[in-house]
Amino acid sequence: MLAPRIQIEEERLTADGCQPWAEPVETGCCPPPLCGNDLCCTFVAFFNLLPSGPLWDYWKQAAISYFETHDNPAECPLLSDPRCPSLVLHSIYTVLKLRHVVHNALWPALRESSPYTAVTTLDDYLARMRWEDCYKQHCRNPNLGTLTPYEIMGECGPIYCEIEFPEELDKALKRAIAIALTRANMGVIKNLCGINWVIEPLGAILQPFFPKPPPDNNPCYELCVENPEFVLCQTRDWLESAGSGDICDTIRNTEDRVPAYWSTCDKPAGLPATIWPGVLAAECIIRSMLPSTSCQPIVITRCC
């Protein structure tokens, strides 16, 4: 087989910073997916493995004819026919057992072993990595601003409002956070490229902001050469869907996306019209990676 041709594209964020990115134009032959063929084809394949001869040929053909047009083994007439050889019935049992083991044991174990594919254990991943949303809580860091997107102003100050996101957005957000935390735990260099690679699954990007120089009489400016200020923005209006977890639902396309924002219905109460939870989660991760300087905390301004 010929080696695949490589087409070099623009640079992309990686664990080693911004690196040239390439994708094989010709991937060659790929193995079949783990879900394999449909159930009918599997039945026929197992029947063809049985011996040939007068004792088998008729019953093999009867079984193959049924499963070529039907997919419900419980309605197969051979199951109630006492003349049917036991090995034909055992082939039906073996296929059903194999399918059950692959779909309900092997595939969930492989799927949940990585946060990139996990569906049912996302909460466990976040608990193991000690994830805590710095925004969605009553007692939060004052450096997040006077009023966060989850708060309204009351008579005695900000009041936290509990917001329930749709299930699809909630699962997609949890998976993106789990992937981002996994990247952060890899020990990446905490420069701008490294941080942006960590928060990339959340659809966010951190950019430096250069304000005007402070006045000369600022004593902190003499100690700190730079007062870091950044702008945190969204890079897209979607997040990758967590999917259904089905064994054959492994190919991602544009339809496997959910909106990365949520339009609130409590705008008259003071909440913003649109909330970007992925960007807010990205800020929490950034602040955990970059502690405050000795002179002043790092200023992060959200553009959404």
LUMZAPA-605554 format. One record per residue (C-alpha): residue number from 1; x, y, z. Coordinates in steps of 0.2 Angstrom, whole numbers, padded with zeros to 4 digits. Layout:
<recs>
{rec NUM, {X, Y, Z}} ...
</recs>
This chain:
<recs>
{rec 1, {0000, 0000, 0000}} {rec 2, {0007, 0017, -0005}} {rec 3, {0011, 0029, 0010}} {rec 4, {-0002, 0043, 0012}} {rec 5, {0001, 0060, 0006}} {rec 6, {0003, 0073, 0019}} {rec 7, {-0005, 0091, 0016}} {rec 8, {0002, 0104, 0028}} {rec 9, {-0010, 0116, 0034}} {rec 10, {-0009, 0131, 0046}} {rec 11, {-0002, 0130, 0063}} {rec 12, {-0012, 0123, 0077}} {rec 13, {-0012, 0123, 0096}} {rec 14, {-0003, 0108, 0104}} {rec 15, {0004, 0103, 0120}} {rec 16, {0021, 0109, 0113}} {rec 17, {0014, 0126, 0108}} {rec 18, {0009, 0131, 0091}} {rec 19, {0015, 0118, 0079}} {rec 20, {0012, 0114, 0060}} {rec 21, {-0003, 0103, 0057}} {rec 22, {-0005, 0090, 0044}} {rec 23, {-0018, 0078, 0039}} {rec 24, {-0016, 0063, 0028}} {rec 25, {-0025, 0065, 0012}} {rec 26, {-0026, 0046, 0008}} {rec 27, {-0029, 0036, 0024}} {rec 28, {-0028, 0019, 0015}} {rec 29, {-0038, 0004, 0022}} {rec 30, {-0046, 0006, 0039}} {rec 31, {-0052, -0008, 0050}} {rec 32, {-0071, -0010, 0052}} {rec 33, {-0079, -0001, 0066}} {rec 34, {-0081, -0010, 0083}} {rec 35, {-0099, -0011, 0080}} {rec 36, {-0096, -0022, 0065}} {rec 37, {-0109, -0027, 0052}} {rec 38, {-0127, -0027, 0057}} {rec 39, {-0134, -0042, 0066}} {rec 40, {-0141, -0051, 0051}} {rec 41, {-0124, -0051, 0042}} {rec 42, {-0116, -0058, 0058}} {rec 43, {-0129, -0072, 0059}} {rec 44, {-0126, -0077, 0041}} {rec 45, {-0107, -0077, 0044}} {rec 46, {-0109, -0089, 0059}} {rec 47, {-0121, -0100, 0049}} {rec 48, {-0108, -0102, 0035}} {rec 49, {-0095, -0108, 0048}} {rec 50, {-0105, -0124, 0051}} {rec 51, {-0101, -0140, 0043}} {rec 52, {-0108, -0144, 0025}} {rec 53, {-0117, -0160, 0021}} {rec 54, {-0135, -0167, 0020}} {rec 55, {-0137, -0165, 0039}} {rec 56, {-0133, -0146, 0039}} {rec 57, {-0136, -0138, 0022}} {rec 58, {-0155, -0137, 0023}} {rec 59, {-0156, -0130, 0040}} {rec 60, {-0141, -0118, 0036}} {rec 61, {-0151, -0112, 0021}} {rec 62, {-0167, -0110, 0031}} {rec 63, {-0158, -0100, 0044}} {rec 64, {-0149, -0089, 0032}} {rec 65, {-0165, -0086, 0022}} {rec 66, {-0174, -0080, 0038}} {rec 67, {-0161, -0068, 0044}} {rec 68, {-0158, -0061, 0027}} {rec 69, {-0176, -0053, 0028}} {rec 70, {-0179, -0053, 0047}} {rec 71, {-0169, -0046, 0062}} {rec 72, {-0178, -0052, 0077}} {rec 73, {-0171, -0069, 0082}} {rec 74, {-0185, -0072, 0094}} {rec 75, {-0197, -0075, 0080}} {rec 76, {-0186, -0087, 0070}} {rec 77, {-0197, -0103, 0067}} {rec 78, {-0181, -0113, 0069}} {rec 79, {-0181, -0110, 0088}} {rec 80, {-0197, -0120, 0090}} {rec 81, {-0193, -0134, 0077}} {rec 82, {-0187, -0150, 0086}} {rec 83, {-0179, -0156, 0070}} {rec 84, {-0167, -0141, 0069}} {rec 85, {-0149, -0146, 0073}} {rec 86, {-0143, -0140, 0090}} {rec 87, {-0128, -0132, 0082}} {rec 88, {-0138, -0120, 0072}} {rec 89, {-0148, -0114, 0087}} {rec 90, {-0131, -0113, 0097}} {rec 91, {-0125, -0101, 0082}} {rec 92, {-0139, -0090, 0086}} {rec 93, {-0136, -0090, 0104}} {rec 94, {-0117, -0087, 0101}} {rec 95, {-0121, -0072, 0090}} {rec 96, {-0132, -0064, 0103}} {rec 97, {-0120, -0067, 0117}} {rec 98, {-0106, -0060, 0107}} {rec 99, {-0116, -0044, 0103}} {rec 100, {-0121, -0042, 0121}} {rec 101, {-0103, -0043, 0127}} {rec 102, {-0096, -0031, 0114}} {rec 103, {-0110, -0018, 0115}} {rec 104, {-0113, -0019, 0134}} {rec 105, {-0096, -0023, 0141}} {rec 106, {-0081, -0021, 0129}} {rec 107, {-0087, -0005, 0121}} {rec 108, {-0092, 0005, 0137}} {rec 109, {-0076, 0000, 0145}} {rec 110, {-0066, 0007, 0130}} {rec 111, {-0077, 0022, 0128}} {rec 112, {-0077, 0028, 0147}} {rec 113, {-0058, 0025, 0148}} {rec 114, {-0055, 0042, 0140}} {rec 115, {-0063, 0059, 0143}} {rec 116, {-0063, 0062, 0125}} {rec 117, {-0076, 0048, 0122}} {rec 118, {-0084, 0046, 0139}} {rec 119, {-0103, 0049, 0141}} {rec 120, {-0109, 0041, 0157}} {rec 121, {-0094, 0044, 0168}} {rec 122, {-0091, 0063, 0165}} {rec 123, {-0097, 0067, 0183}} {rec 124, {-0084, 0055, 0189}} {rec 125, {-0070, 0062, 0179}} {rec 126, {-0074, 0080, 0185}} {rec 127, {-0075, 0073, 0203}} {rec 128, {-0058, 0065, 0202}} {rec 129, {-0050, 0081, 0195}} {rec 130, {-0058, 0091, 0208}} {rec 131, {-0067, 0102, 0197}} {rec 132, {-0076, 0117, 0205}} {rec 133, {-0085, 0130, 0194}} {rec 134, {-0079, 0147, 0201}} {rec 135, {-0094, 0156, 0194}} {rec 136, {-0109, 0144, 0199}} {rec 137, {-0108, 0146, 0218}} {rec 138, {-0114, 0158, 0231}} {rec 139, {-0097, 0162, 0238}} {rec 140, {-0086, 0167, 0223}} {rec 141, {-0069, 0176, 0220}} {rec 142, {-0072, 0195, 0219}} {rec 143, {-0059, 0196, 0205}} {rec 144, {-0073, 0189, 0193}} {rec 145, {-0081, 0206, 0193}} {rec 146, {-0094, 0216, 0201}} {rec 147, {-0108, 0206, 0193}} {rec 148, {-0106, 0189, 0185}} {rec 149, {-0117, 0182, 0171}} {rec 150, {-0125, 0171, 0185}} {rec 151, {-0130, 0185, 0196}} {rec 152, {-0142, 0199, 0198}} {rec 153, {-0140, 0215, 0209}} {rec 154, {-0150, 0215, 0224}} {rec 155, {-0153, 0227, 0238}} {rec 156, {-0138, 0220, 0248}} {rec 157, {-0127, 0216, 0233}} {rec 158, {-0126, 0202, 0220}} {rec 159, {-0138, 0188, 0221}} {rec 160, {-0133, 0171, 0213}} {rec 161, {-0146, 0163, 0202}} {rec 162, {-0146, 0145, 0199}} {rec 163, {-0147, 0141, 0180}} {rec 164, {-0151, 0124, 0173}} {rec 165, {-0144, 0121, 0155}} {rec 166, {-0152, 0109, 0143}} {rec 167, {-0146, 0091, 0145}} {rec 168, {-0136, 0091, 0128}} {rec 169, {-0127, 0107, 0132}} {rec 170, {-0124, 0101, 0150}} {rec 171, {-0116, 0085, 0144}} {rec 172, {-0106, 0093, 0131}} {rec 173, {-0099, 0106, 0143}} {rec 174, {-0094, 0093, 0156}} {rec 175, {-0085, 0083, 0142}} {rec 176, {-0076, 0099, 0136}} {rec 177, {-0071, 0103, 0154}} {rec 178, {-0065, 0086, 0157}} {rec 179, {-0054, 0087, 0142}} {rec 180, {-0047, 0104, 0147}} {rec 181, {-0043, 0098, 0164}} {rec 182, {-0034, 0082, 0157}} {rec 183, {-0024, 0094, 0146}} {rec 184, {-0020, 0105, 0161}} {rec 185, {-0014, 0090, 0171}} {rec 186, {-0001, 0086, 0157}} {rec 187, {0011, 0099, 0164}} {rec 188, {0010, 0110, 0149}} {rec 189, {0021, 0126, 0148}} {rec 190, {0010, 0140, 0155}} {rec 191, {0013, 0152, 0141}} {rec 192, {-0001, 0159, 0130}} {rec 193, {0000, 0145, 0117}} {rec 194, {-0001, 0132, 0131}} {rec 195, {-0015, 0140, 0140}} {rec 196, {-0025, 0142, 0124}} {rec 197, {-0022, 0123, 0120}} {rec 198, {-0029, 0119, 0137}} {rec 199, {-0045, 0129, 0135}} {rec 200, {-0048, 0125, 0116}} {rec 201, {-0061, 0112, 0119}} {rec 202, {-0072, 0125, 0128}} {rec 203, {-0072, 0136, 0113}} {rec 204, {-0062, 0150, 0121}} {rec 205, {-0046, 0159, 0118}} {rec 206, {-0036, 0171, 0129}} {rec 207, {-0028, 0186, 0121}} {rec 208, {-0016, 0199, 0129}} {rec 209, {-0022, 0217, 0132}} {rec 210, {-0010, 0231, 0133}} {rec 211, {-0017, 0246, 0142}} {rec 212, {-0010, 0263, 0144}} {rec 213, {0006, 0263, 0156}} {rec 214, {0001, 0267, 0174}} {rec 215, {0007, 0284, 0182}} {rec 216, {0025, 0286, 0188}} {rec 217, {0019, 0287, 0206}} {rec 218, {0012, 0269, 0206}} {rec 219, {0024, 0260, 0218}} {rec 220, {0018, 0243, 0212}} {rec 221, {0024, 0247, 0194}} {rec 222, {0042, 0248, 0200}} {rec 223, {0041, 0231, 0207}} {rec 224, {0031, 0223, 0193}} {rec 225, {0038, 0225, 0175}} {rec 226, {0022, 0220, 0168}} {rec 227, {0004, 0221, 0174}} {rec 228, {-0004, 0207, 0164}} {rec 229, {-0021, 0210, 0157}} {rec 230, {-0030, 0198, 0145}} {rec 231, {-0046, 0197, 0135}} {rec 232, {-0056, 0180, 0135}} {rec 233, {-0067, 0178, 0120}} {rec 234, {-0076, 0163, 0112}} {rec 235, {-0069, 0156, 0096}} {rec 236, {-0085, 0147, 0090}} {rec 237, {-0103, 0146, 0094}} {rec 238, {-0104, 0127, 0096}} {rec 239, {-0097, 0113, 0107}} {rec 240, {-0094, 0095, 0102}} {rec 241, {-0109, 0085, 0108}} {rec 242, {-0106, 0071, 0120}} {rec 243, {-0116, 0059, 0109}} {rec 244, {-0128, 0045, 0114}} {rec 245, {-0114, 0033, 0118}} {rec 246, {-0120, 0020, 0105}} {rec 247, {-0106, 0009, 0099}} {rec 248, {-0109, 0014, 0081}} {rec 249, {-0111, 0033, 0085}} {rec 250, {-0092, 0036, 0084}} {rec 251, {-0091, 0047, 0068}} {rec 252, {-0091, 0065, 0072}} {rec 253, {-0099, 0078, 0060}} {rec 254, {-0106, 0095, 0060}} {rec 255, {-0123, 0088, 0066}} {rec 256, {-0114, 0082, 0082}} {rec 257, {-0113, 0099, 0089}} {rec 258, {-0123, 0109, 0102}} {rec 259, {-0125, 0128, 0104}} {rec 260, {-0111, 0134, 0115}} {rec 261, {-0122, 0148, 0122}} {rec 262, {-0139, 0148, 0132}} {rec 263, {-0152, 0162, 0130}} {rec 264, {-0159, 0166, 0147}} {rec 265, {-0177, 0170, 0151}} {rec 266, {-0174, 0181, 0166}} {rec 267, {-0166, 0196, 0157}} {rec 268, {-0179, 0208, 0165}} {rec 269, {-0172, 0202, 0182}} {rec 270, {-0154, 0208, 0177}} {rec 271, {-0147, 0192, 0169}} {rec 272, {-0138, 0194, 0152}} {rec 273, {-0147, 0189, 0137}} {rec 274, {-0134, 0176, 0132}} {rec 275, {-0123, 0166, 0143}} {rec 276, {-0107, 0157, 0137}} {rec 277, {-0104, 0143, 0150}} {rec 278, {-0089, 0136, 0141}} {rec 279, {-0080, 0153, 0141}} {rec 280, {-0084, 0155, 0160}} {rec 281, {-0077, 0138, 0164}} {rec 282, {-0061, 0142, 0154}} {rec 283, {-0058, 0157, 0165}} {rec 284, {-0059, 0146, 0180}} {rec 285, {-0046, 0135, 0173}} {rec 286, {-0035, 0149, 0168}} {rec 287, {-0036, 0157, 0185}} {rec 288, {-0031, 0140, 0193}} {rec 289, {-0016, 0139, 0181}} {rec 290, {-0010, 0157, 0184}} {rec 291, {-0010, 0163, 0202}} {rec 292, {-0011, 0181, 0206}} {rec 293, {0005, 0191, 0205}} {rec 294, {0012, 0199, 0221}} {rec 295, {0007, 0216, 0216}} {rec 296, {-0011, 0214, 0209}} {rec 297, {-0022, 0200, 0202}} {rec 298, {-0022, 0195, 0184}} {rec 299, {-0035, 0205, 0175}} {rec 300, {-0046, 0195, 0163}} {rec 301, {-0060, 0204, 0154}} {rec 302, {-0073, 0193, 0145}} {rec 303, {-0079, 0199, 0128}} {rec 304, {-0095, 0189, 0130}} 
</recs>
